[in-house]
Amino acid sequence: MQVPNLADISTLLLDMDGTLLDLNFDNYFWNHYLYQRYAEIHDVPNDEARNHVGETLSREHGNLNWYCTDHWSNEFQIDIIALKREVADLIRYRDGACQFLRQLKTIPIEVILVTNAHHDVIALKHEHTGLLDFLPDLICSHDYGIPKERAMFWHQLTKDRNLDQSKAMLIDDNISILEAAQQAGIAFQLGIIKPDSRRTHATVTHFPLIDNLLDLTVGVSS
């Protein structure tokens, strides 16, 4: 499946976690670290904590609460951002992503960071990567009250930014989000082969996939 050419794009919409940043941090935190610390903080057995945390998280999958640290801090009676800081050394760019962002500075293209992450998570990740120095233009789904998995989010973004959908491309590791953007009229979608450096490659989908984002800039004139 052919990867869209940046030369055909006027606006590039970039996801954060799993696209620019290694999803290993998020997967480790939500699938392992949270229930371990929950067990310690609330003095319950690990198996009980794992089951409770997993079942509670699954109820909000795909909803905006899934990405809301305030919601989970209240739900689990734990300061989620404080816990994230305990393992923040895992926050890092995917291979080639930082170089890709530097290269984008030389290309005449509008670039917007579009994320479901809560603002305090964005701030934490910027603190450890300097991401917003590359991408000061930011759209957070919490400001719309709609997750990126809904076509309505992309309709709102298009309206707010007067976006030329025929020349816009979204790069995201979440297939449901790529589908929502396509449904809303965004012309080009591109998925990520390996969002988490510690896990196997993504499964084949009906969207083109890329591993190293830097490959997109090969042959593109500044």
N, C-alpha and C positions, 0 to 999 in steps of 0.2 A: 504494500500500500504506500503510495507516494506521500512524502512529507511536504507540506506547504512551504513555499519559498518566501522568505522575509521580504524579498523585493516586491511581492504582490500585496504586502500588508502595510496599512497606515497606522493601525492601533494594535498593539500586542498586549493581551491581558494575561498576566502571570499569576498563577497560584503560588502559595508560599510552601506549606508543608508537603513534602513528597515530590515537589517539583523543583524548587530552589534549595530547600533545606532537606536534609536527610530525615526520613520519616522514622528512623530508628528511635530517636528521642521520644516521639509521641507514642509509638507502639510499646516501647519499654515502660514508659510511665503508666499508661492506662491499663496495660495487660499484665504487668508484674508489680511495679513499684508501689502503685496506689494501694492495692489490696494488702501488700506486705506491711506498709506503714499504717493502714487502717487497722490491721490486726494488732499492731503494737500500741497505737494510740487509744484504741477502744478496748484493748485487752480481751480479744476474742481469738479463737483458733484460726489458723491460716486458711483451712478449708472453708470454714464458715464465712470468713471475710471475702475469700475469692468468689464464692457463690453469690453472696449479697452484692458485692461490687459489680460483678458481671451482669447479674440480672437487672440491677438498677440502671446501669449504663444502657443496656440493650433496649430498654423501654423508650429511650429518647433518640435512638439511632436515626439519622437523617433529618432530625428536627433541629431548630436553632439551639435548644437547650443542650444538645449534644456537645456543642462548642462553647458553652457558657461556663466560665470558671466560677462566677458568682452562684450559678445554679448548683454546681457540684459541691462547692464549699458549704452551701447551706444543706444540701442533701446528705452529705457524708459527715457534716460537722467537723470539717478539716479545712485549713487554709491551703487551697489547692496551689496557689502561686508559690507559697513558701515551700511546699513539697517539690514543686517543679525546680525551684532553685537548688534543691539538694542534689539534683542530678543534671544540672544545667551544663556540665562539662560535655554532655552528649550532644548538645546543640551545635550543628556544623552544616556547612554547605554540602550539597551533593557534588560529586566529582564534576568539575568543569563549570559549575554554576556561577561561581564568583567571577571567573574569567569571562564567562558569557555576559554577565552584567556590565563588566568593564567594556567589552566590545560593543555592546548596545549603545554606549555613550557616543560612539563614532558613527552611528547609523541614524539617518533622519527618519525616526519612527517614534510615535507616541507609545510610551510604555506605562502600564498601570498595574500595580499590585492589587489583586482581588482575592480576598481571603475570608474564610469563615471563622478564623481565629478571633478570640476575644481581644479587646485592645490591650489588656494587661499582658497577654501572651505575646502579642506583637512587640510590645515594649521590651519584654524579657529577651526575646529572640534578637531584636535589634541590638540590645546591650551586648550580646555575645557574638554577633556577626557583622554589625554595621549595615544591615540590609537596607534600612530606610535612607541611608546616604546614597545608595544607588537608585532607590525607588521611592522618592518623596511623595509621589502621587499614589494615594491609597484609597481603596474602597473596601470597607468592612461590612459584612452582611448584617452585623448587629445594629448598624446604623439604619438599615432598611427594615429590620425586623423580619427578614426573610432569608433562609439559607440559600446558598448557591445551587442546591439540588432542585430548586423550583424555577420554572421558566419565568415566573413573575419577577424574580430577582434580575434576570438579564433584560427584561423589558424595562424595568426601572433604571438600570444602569445605562441602557441605550438612550433613554429619554434624558437622564441627568447630564450625560456627556455629549449629547447630540452625535452619537456614534454612527459612523458609516459602517453598517454591519457587513456590507459586501467586501470590505477591506479590513475586517477585524479577525484576529485569531486568538483563541484561548488555548493555553497550555496548562493542563491539570492532570493529576494522577487519578482522580476520581471519575470513573466512567459515568456514574449517574449525573455528575455535574456537566460533563461534556455533552451528554444527551440533552440536558435541560437547555444549555446554551444553543445547541443545534436547533432544538425545537423553537427557541425564541428568535431564531434568524441569524445568529452569529455564523458567518460564512465558513470559517476554518476552525477545526479542533485538532489538538495534538495531545496524545497521552504519553505517559512515562513508563519505560520498560521496567525500571527497578527503583521504585520510590524509597524503599528501605534497603540500605546497604547490607543488612544482615539477613535479608530474606530472599527467596527465589524471585525470578523475574515475573512480571505481571502476565496474566493469561492473554491470549490473542483476542482482540476485539475488532469491531468494525471501524475503529478509528486508527489512523496511523500512529505509530509509537516511536519514541526516540529515547536514547540512553543519555548521551552527553549533549547537553544543550548547545555547547560551543560549536557543534557540527552545523548548526543552523546559520552561523555567520560566515561559513566558508564560501567565498566567491561573491559575497554581498558587498557592493561598493559603498564607501562612506560618502 
